[in-house]
Each structure stands twice: as C-alpha cells, then as structure tokens.
Amino acid sequence: MKNMKGGIMDIKKFLIALAVLMISVQTCQASGRVSSDCKYKGVPLYGKVKVVTSFEDFKVKKVTSFEDLKVKEVTSFPDRCGRWKYVDSFEDFKIKFVDSFEDFSIKYVDSFEGI
C-alpha cells in the first residue's frame, strides 16, 4: 500500500511538471512571434498594409489582450513600429484576418503602439 501512494504521488508530480512546461512553451511561442526590432520573418511591421482574403503575407488575429503587436491605424506617416496605414495598392505587406492559426496577433490602440 505504501508503494502505491508513492507511485501515485510521483505521477501527480510528473503531470504537474508537464502542464507547467506546456504552458511555458506556449507563452514563449506567443511572445516570440514578433522580434524586438519589430519584424516578422524579416519584414518590418509598419507601413502601408493591404487586407486581403487570399495570397496574404501574414495571417493576423485581432485580440483584446496578450497581443504580439499593438497597432495604431494612421492616415499618414506609418513610419514606426505598429503604425499601419491601410491601402488598396502599393502596399508594403498584405494581411489576412483569421480566428485561429495566426502568424501573430494584434491589438488596436490609440497610443503607445509597437511591441
């Protein structure tokens, strides 16, 4: 009986450690999508952006918390991290809005845009 309790406790400790590891891996993956120099896959995440339904450069999910990038929609001078000007042509990159399997997530803000 004593050995069974020890075995059950070891399994519980293992499962708890496994859950903690899975959560920390997911957190690292989510926070590491956009690099510290405001690029994703080498593309700066500011400038002129075109929203498309196919042939996108990036799949983007809109969220209200735990975002990878804070985006401010501007009408001129999209020249800093997180400043996006939506256009129909001559874009710097194209995005497609998705609900899952995103490349990175964004949150719309009025100030303090960026990472």
Protein Blocks (a to p, Z undefined) as FASTA:
>chain_A
ZZmmmmmmmmmmmmmmmmmmmmmmmmmmmmmmpcfkopaehiacedjddddfehpfbdcd
ddfehpfbdcdddfbhpabghiacddfehpfbdcdddfbhpfbdcdddfbhpaZZ
